[in-house]
Amino acid sequence: MEGRRVTASPEPGSLPRARQGAEPQRLLTTLLGDYWFWRQEHIPSAALVRLLEEFGITATSARAALRRVASRGLLASSRNGRTTAYGLPPRASDVIVAHMRRLLTFGATTPCWDGQWTVVTFSVPEDQRDTRRALRDGLRLLHFGMIFDAVWVSPHDKTDDVVELVRRLGVRGAVVFRARKVADDDLDPVLDHAFDVAALRERYLRFIDAHRPVAERLAMSSPCPSEALRLRTAIMTDWRVFPTLDPDLPAELLPAGWPREEARRLCVQIYDSLGEPAERRFREILAEFDPELAGLAAHHTFAQVSALESPATRRHTSFDETTDRDRLDLLAGGLEVTQEA
């Protein structure tokens, strides 16, 4: 068993429902990621409101969602006379590419296991509660599971990630081990304590049940552009939670018949096949407000985004911090959140 002590000094099928408070915000960011990827031009707020109305969201809720997303730094705003417009923040491209690649490559393969765990133990003084909470949050985002209050594990080699995390937070002492479970061969206690595999399986099955009928219907007939936009956005809005909720356990630790592969296959099938008609509807709506901008909209497929090169290294930005908070909110909600039928 190897260990590293880390010391650091602080360094400067169904449509998404509108009734959930965060739902319009998720729809908005999904739509921009799907059809405004790479674009720096700003879209008039009235056009974005109209896009969200396509999903049954009221104009009032849509405008509120725009303001909230902008206030969190995920969108930048601009004005031209009395017209307000929104677009991606400057210098956010590297972050967005990395996030999109993660989203659309997730689940393509299941990692194999070398039989070792990354184990993190720490002791943070009581008067540094904020630091302790930030460390736990960081470990959650790295998909560590908690066995005991200050003992966290991952079946992946994430030693370097933990080292970077504790240094960034200024944690004075933490120990990172690469270790095997030697007491016995039963790994169920580790999995039960650290990872809620049963609940995650149920979440994938709900995803499959919601979207399989859509795939079956698409095999028989083609939807109109308006329905294509709604169906494509619905499945991506549902799929995008899994890279956060799923710790991507190795095949050796997963139960038989793990449903992620089928869920991803459905997502790729529906998302890619509806790209052209959905893009057409996005352009139609945008053209009502700015025909020139409408010509810039474009869709992409799983394969196209997967082929993009993600930046090898980059610093942790405020944009990352905002998306990290979103992921933590999702993790805090757990896996019991049901998908709307």
Secondary structure, DSSP 8 states (H G I E B T S, - for coil): -EEEEE-----------TTSTTHHHHHHHHHHHHHSTT--S-EEHHHHHHHHHTTT--HHHHHHHHHHHHHTTSSEEEEETTEEEEE--TT-HHHHHHHHHHHHHTTSS-----S-EEEEEE---GGGHHHHHHHHHHHHHTT-EEEETTEEEESS--HHHHHHHHHHHT-S-EEEEEE---S-S--HHHHHHH--HHHHHHHHHHHHHHHHHHHHHHTT----HHHHHHHHHHHHHHHTTHHHH-----GGGS-TT-THHHHHHHHHHHHHHTHHHHHHHHHHHHHTT-HHHHTT-----HHHHHTS---S-----HHHHHHHHHHHHHHHHTT------
